[in-house]
Amino acid sequence: MAQIVSFARPLRATRLDAELAIATDAARHAGRLQMERYERLERIVHKSAHDVVTEVDTLSEQLIINAIHDSFPRDSILAEESGRTDVVAAESDGATGPDGQAVPPVDPVDQRVWIIDPLDGTVNYANGIPCFCVSIGLSVGGRPMMGVVYDPTRDEMFTALAGMGARLDGLPIRHPAKEKLLDCVVSLSLPRRSWATRDHNVRRSIRVSRNMGSAALAIAYLANGRFDAFVQAGGLSLWDICAAGLIAVEGGARLTSLDGLPWFDITRPTQSIALLGAAPTHHQTLLEMLA
């Protein structure tokens, strides 16, 4: 069951302007690296039968982590390629800082975890398909508070701060809800065998479905209506959804798990997340189709 986090005091997004600036700058640098090596890869490693990692994934991730640690050395990192670095947990156990002084414990409400996918859509990237992105999110106390999704092929920067709305290249964006579900274009990924009936019901109720191969970019597209809905039955990880999900929600989309529970739970294991995002007027209808 998804964890619902309560907060002892409110969190203000205006405190995160510096973090947003660091994230957007790091995303642009990672994107520039990706475009410099696009269709000129020297090394591709197969992590599994359906998953690959390129040298650019690793280099992009290290670039982003270095930028974060330079400015926020006490923050934790959860990144796709390198795994989690629990800096906060280690320092809360009575460790000392560089000056030899004891580091005070971190209040769980203030615990900060940067959640990073340096190159979402690696298979697309490795095959020369121009549909991939950099995703950088920041969770504070288990709650997404800042999100950046950068598409280097289009030089588009989606950003959001919790409670402050979503933006594309600095301009406010909003999910333009369509009156009829039949007019909707949906990012749809359901297993055909076990979900055959539900997949059929959704497809006959919408205009058309698409699958981009980059979940973070597809979720971010909810914020300005490039996609009217997003449906994926599992396989997602925190780094796929943290930044993009906040952008979608701040753009006005409703986002939940496929059983209607809160969409973000920082304790969820890798590749265990299923997600439904849509305009509030269509979300319940899709939820019932997928039940």
Disulfide bonds with the S-S distance in Angstrom:
none
